[in-house]
Structures are given as structure tokens and as C-alpha cells.
Amino acid sequence: MNTIREARIIQLPKIPDDRGNLTFVEAGRPVPFIIQRTYWIYDVPGGEVRGGHAYRELQEFFVALSGSFDVTLDDGKERKVVSLNRSHFGLYVPNMIWRHLENFSTNAVCMIMASMTYSEKDYIRDYESFIHMVPKGE
Ligand code: TYD
């Protein structure tokens, strides 16, 4: 069972240049899974919240390509909030972590790399169901 301790910020390579910075990821590094899908969230109206679910199997890696937003992570026992606002840092989130995204700045672009193609069956969209799937005890 994963905990929010397994979720972590990973620094990405950054090639500084007078012409502008360049950052990249490659298969398997430093994102700790093989990327099968990429999607991005943008044009988020002020005050809106995204996410609000967990995944049975899916692992994800979040990058703030522009602007900033907060990711709240919840493993059923503990919560933590991670703010993303730099394009050369990403947040790795393992499966079975409830998450939501909020406090999007104007023009924020959240890119998410995912370990699997889209599957609605992988979502846990009901928080009570999620809590029941988390093992009890320490
Ligand atoms: P959802 O994952 O619920 O959004 P978020 O967690 O970012 O708030 O997805 C919203 C809708 O988009 C839902 O109908 C499923 C669809 N969708 C896809 O078709 N493919 C995808 O890769 C993703 C992430 C979502």
C-alpha cells in the first residue's frame, strides 16, 4: 500500500541558455515509470478544483509548465499539500493516493505524465470507497 511518503518532488534536467531554458524527460528517467500518456490541464477558471479521485494502478508525474497550483495528497491516513511552480521540478504520485488540484494561478498549465493509457475503471471517484480500500492499522 502506498503512502504520501512515496510521493516526492523530482528535479528535472535544466539546460540554461541565453535563448531560454530547456527541460526534458526520457523513457524511464527521471520519471520512475514508462510514460504511456500525457495530458494537460489549462484555462482553469479562478477557484476551480480538479482531480478529486485516486487510481487503483496509475502512477502520475505532475509538472507546472506555467504558473502555479497546489496538489493535495491523501493516503487515507495523512495528507500533504505540494505547491508546484517551477518547470524543472515534478511531483511523482504513486497509485492509491487520493489527490486534488487547486489554487491555479492565471495561465497555469499543469502537464501530467501517466503510466497507463486512460481507463475509467482505474479511477476511484468515491472517497468513502477509497478509505475502505486503505488497510487499517499502522
Ligand atoms: P478527470 O480525470 O476526471 O479530470 P481531473 O482529474 O483532471 O479533474 O477527467 C475529466 C474527463 O476527461 C473525464 O470525462 C475523462 C476524460 N479524460 C480522457 O478522456 N482522457 C484522459 O487522459 C483524461 C485524464 C481524462
Residues whose N, C-alpha, C, O or C-beta is under 5 A from the ligand:
A	BS01	TYD	Y39 R50 G51 Y118
